[in-house]
Amino acid sequence: MMNIVLYEPEMPANTGNIGRTCVATNTRLHLIEPLGFKINEKSLKRAGLDYWDQLDVRIYCDFKDFLEKNPGARIYMATTKAEQVYTKASYEPDCYLMFGPESRGIPEELLVEYRDTCVRIPMWGSSRSLNLSNSVAILLYEALRQNGFPEMTQKGQLHHLHW
């Protein structure tokens, strides 16, 4: 099972959207406190629609607590500071994709510890960053693609027409 880790997320709508993506992909969501919102906040649940009760979510008091409860976790840290583009990494089926708070990203003190598994999404021009929920979806779907979209429905049915 893939894992998304949000380090000190600040915006409930982003976390709600990410939660919905996690449910749709059978991915576990890990939240590292402090959070910029209450877990029962209306905007969090609104963004996740009616999916929130189906979400496998774990909450940790800090990064040390996260590491203690997930020993041996292979963590890929998303950052604009990485040299490696996210498509060049080889993601394991049970890896952890970690993202920092919307306003400042993952602290450099953590990034240097995981330099070999830091990845970035290329952007044009002077763009500072993408929306957090978009970044999560981009990396998660690349990791799922590399692992053959495990147990995910790959064909859909469009309306009532047969193609």
ZIPE-V70220 format. One line per field, one symbol per residue. ss: DSSP state (a for helix, b for strand, c for the rest). phi: phi as a letter, one per 30 degrees, with the letter a starting at -180 (. if undefined). psi: psi as a letter, one per 40 degrees, with the letter a starting at -180 (. if undefined). A space follows every 10 residues. Layout:
# ZIPE-V70220
ss = ???
phi = ???
psi = ???
This chain:
# ZIPE-V70220
ss = ccbbbbbccc caaaaaaaaa aaaaaccbbb bbcccccccc caaaaaacaa aaaaccbbbb ccaaaaaaac ccccbbbbcc ccccbaaacc cccccbbbbc bcccbccaaa aaaaaaabbb cccccccccc caaaaaaaaa aaaaaacccc cccccccccc ccc
phi = .dbcccdhdc cddddddded ddddchcdcc ccddcdacdc deddddddhc cedcddbbbb dadddedddb diddcccdad dddddedddc cddbdcccbc dedbideedd eddbedcdbb cdbcicedac dedddedddd ddddedcihe hcdcbcbchc dcc
psi = hihhhhhfid hddddddddd dddeefhihh hhiiieiide hddddddebe edeehghihi diddddddeg hehhhhhhie eidhideeih hidfihhiii ideeahiddd dddfddfhii hiiiafhdii iddddddddd ddddddefgh fiheiihhbe ih.
